[in-house]
Amino acid sequence: MRTGSNKLVSIIIPVYNVEKYLDECVESVIAQSYENIEIILVDDGSTDSCGMLCDKWATKDSRIKVVHRPNGGLSAARNSGLEIAKGDYISFVDSDDSVKKAFIEDFIDALENTGADFAFCDIESARLAERDRLGTEQMILSDKECRQLLIDPLSREYVEMVVAWNKIYKKDLIKDLRYKEGKIHEDEFMINNFIYSFSKAVYIPHRNYIYRVNDEGITGSENRNDLRHLDAVDAYEERMQKALDNNDIEFANSVLKWALLKLVQFYRHGNESMKAESYKKYRLLYDGYKKYLSEKQRIKYSLFKFKPEIFYKLFLMIRYN
């Protein structure tokens, strides 16, 4: 049911050296069927033509605002957008991606009809597994049900839940939150802030967000051995601690298990530097939190400390991209 709402939506687009893709992204956003939007282009010190392109777009559409800032990374760029956003709702789009025409309208209708704190949609991407836990109909999810989507990082539902760019948020939910600057996998950190502090979310099964696989980016395959990927494990540890603070031992156990397995994968596929840092972090994480594992799990995961190669030959049936 269309609500007829006309609340302002702020769409924050961080921009850095994506001149090949920026026009396609902005065109998709200005073409939204829901028109009461402000588009905040944050040029994060681009060294290509992106800064000029942002300014050119601002002359074409009065809804576009441009922020030019020194390069500080994706988190800093998003934070700059949050500082000036005036919308009742906040949404993020990455500048090498694009969105379908009903992206915002579907979100607004879902939030206004359900009273949810945020909404998220399915993603168009050949890289993701098919749906398993979410159906083909709109669904209202409790905070606990949302946390259950964060159990398996290899699932489509995990990605749909954790990333920032397929969502819309009530401004009150995130107005005082900021992305961790200097970190990659920043979305993994951000969601930790509210996984225990919202009432409900709504899932939209339409693939309204079009994700572009960009191997040149920091999370692309060309940068597999960048040690900053270990930030993801720090985010897992933070999530686990949040679960323990809320006496959610079952969720903490699941997060710990996947954090350890992620480190095994970094070790298995990494260069010598990545192997050394992954092994070091594994030992610290296991020793610090092993009491939250079952006896059987402690025996299993302790093996990696002494015989890493034997561990993943025996147990690792999992593939990470």
N, C-alpha and C positions, 0 to 999 in steps of 0.2 A: 504493500500500500504506500503510495507516494504521499509524503507528509505536507508538502507545500512550504517547508521550512526555508527561511532565507538567512540563516545565521552565517556569519563570516567564517571562512575556512582559510587558514594560513598554510600555504604549501611551501616548504623549505627545500631548496635544491642546492646542495653544496657543489661547487664547480672547480675542477682542477684538471687542466690539460686534457680536455675531452673535445677538442674542436671538431673531431670527426662525427661526434654524436649529439652535440649540444642542441643544434637546431631541431632535430627530430624529437628530442626530449621536450623542449619548450613548446613546440607545436602541439604535441599531444596534451600538454597541460592547459594551454590556453583554449583548446578545443573542447574542454569539459562541458557536458550538458548542464551541470550545475555552475552557474556563472558568478555567484558572489564569493569570489576567491581573491586573496592577495598572494602573489607569487614572489617569493624572496629568493633571488639568485645571489648566492654568496661566492664570489670569486676569491678563492683561497690562494692568492698569489700565483695565478697561472702564468706560465712562461710562454705559452702559445697565444693564439688569438682569442681565447675565451673571454678575457676581460672586455675586449672591444665588442665581441658578439653579445655579451650580457647587456652592455650599454645600448647597443643597437635594438635589442628586443624591448628595452624599457621605453624607447621612443615609439614603438608600435602598439603597445598595450599599456594603458594607464594603471592596470592592476599589478604591474611588475615593478618591484623595488630591487635595486642592486646594491650590494655591499661589497666593497673591495677591501681585502685585508691581507696582511702578510701571511705567507704560507705557514699554517699551523696544524694541518692534517684534518681529516674528516670530522673528528669530534669537535675540534675548535670551530670549524665552519658551521656545523649544525648548531652549536651553542650560540654563535653570532646571530644566526637566524632566530633562535628562540628568544634572544634578548629584545628583538624588535617586533616579534609577531603579535598582532592585534586580534587574531581570530578567536572565536569561541571554540573552534576545533583546530588541531594541529595535525598536519600530515607531512611526510617526507618522501621525496623522490630522488633517486640517484641520477646524476646527470648523464650517465651513459645508458640509462634505461628509458622506457616510455610507458605510458598508461593508456588504457582504453577510455572511450568517451564517457562511460558511466562510472568511472572509478570513484569520483567524489559523490555523485548523486546516490549511488548504491550505499555508500557509507552513511551519508546523512539520513537516508530513510531508515537504515537499520538502527542507528543510534536513537533517532527520535521516536521510533516505534517501540523500542525495547528498553530505553533508559540505561543502556550499557555504558561502561566507562571508556571502552575502546572497541574498535571493530577491526577485523583483519580479513583479507581476501586470499583466494587461491592465486597461484603464480604461474605464468606461462614460461616454462623453462624446460628444455630437453634434458637438463642435468639432474632434475629431481626425480626421485622414485614416485610411483603412483600412490594415490591416497589409500590409506589403510584404516585410520581411526575416525576420520571425518567423512560425513556423507555428502550427498549431492544436494541437500537442502540447507537452507539457513538454519543455524543452530545457536542457541544461547548457552554459554558455558560459564560455570562457576570458576572461582579462583583455583579450586582444587582440580577441576577438570582441565584448566589451562596448564597447571603444573604437570599434569600427567602427559601432556603433549611434549614436555621437556625431558621425558625419560630417555628417549632414544634419538641421539644426534644424527643417526643415519636416515631417519624418516623424513618424508615430505612435511609432515605435521610439525616436526621440530623446527624446520626452517621457517615455515609459515608463522609459527608462534614467536620465534626469537628475533627475526629481523625487524628493522624499523620501517622499511620502505613499502610495505604492503598494508599499512595501517592508517587509521585515523584515531586520534585521542581527544577526549575532552580536555580542554586546556587545564582545568583544575587538577587533572591527574599528573601532568608532567611539568606544570609551570615553574616549579621550584627545583626540578631535576636538571642535571646537566650531564653530557657525555664525558667520559674520562679522557682527558686530553693526553696525548703522547702514547696512547694505546691503539692497537689494531684489534679487530674482533670487538669493537666498541659496543655493538648491539648486545653481545653476551653479558656485558657489565650492566647496561642500562636496564634490561628487563628484571635484573635482580632487585631493583629499587621498588618494584610494585607487585611482585608476584604474590605477596601476602597482604596487599593493602587496597585491593579493588573489590567491587562486589560482583560484577559479571562482565563478560565480553560477548561479542556476537561475531560469528563466523559467516562469511559470504562465500559460497562455493564458486562464484564466477572468477575466471582467470583474468582479472582486470589489470594486473601488473605484469609487464613484460620485462623479464630480466635478461640482460645481455651478458653472455659469458665473455669475460675480458681477461685473457691470460696475462696481459701486461700489468694488471693491477696487483696490489700487494698480496691479495689472497689468491692470485692466479698461480698456475703450476710452475711458471718461471721463477717464482719466489718461494718455492717450497722450503728452502733451507734458511729463510730469514728467521732469526731467533725470536723475533717479536711474535711469531705464531704461538709461542709459549704463553702469551698473554691470555689466550683462550682458556688455558688450564687455571690461570689465576682467577679468571671469571667463574670457572666451575667451583673453585675452592670458596670463593665469596658466596656463591649460590648455596653451597653445602652448609656454610656457616649460618647463612640466613635460615635455612631449614632447621638447623639445630637450635637456633634462637627461638624458633616457633615449635620446638619439640616434635618436628616432623622427621622422625628417624628413618622411616621407610624411604622418603624422598632423598634424604641426605645419603643413604646407602647407595641409591641408584646413581646419584650425581658422582659420588666418589668412584664407583666402579667405572663409569665412563671417562672420568678424568684420568684414571690409571691406564685405561685402554688407549686413550688418545696419546698419552706419553709413550706407550709401547709403539704406536704407529709412527710417531715422530722419530723414535730411535731406529725403528726398522728401516725407514726410507730416507733417513737423514744422512748428511755428510758427517765427518768426524766431530765437528763442533756441535752440530745438532744432537748427535748421539750422546756426547758428553753431558750437555746441559739437560737433555731429556732424562737421562739416567739419574743425574743428581736430583732433579726435581721429583722424579718418581720415588726415590728413597725417602725424601723429606715428606712427601705427601702420604706415602704408605705408613711410615713410622708415626706420623702425627695423628692419623685418623683410623688406624687399623682396628681400634676398639669398636668402631661402628660397622665392621664387617662381621659376617658370620664366621664360625670356626672353619667351615669348608672354604669360604672365600679367602680367609687369611692364609690358609695353606696354599691355595691356588696363586694368589697375587704375590706372595713372598718368593715364589720360584723365580720371578723375573729379576729380583735383586741379585740372585746368585747365578742364574743361567738364562740370560735374556733370549738367546736363540732357541733354546729348548722350550721356553714359555710360548713363544709365538708359533712354533711348529705344533705344539700340543693343543693350544687353546684358540689361536687367532683365526677365526673363520670370517673376519670382518674386513671390509675394504673401505677405506676413506678415499675421497677424491683428492 
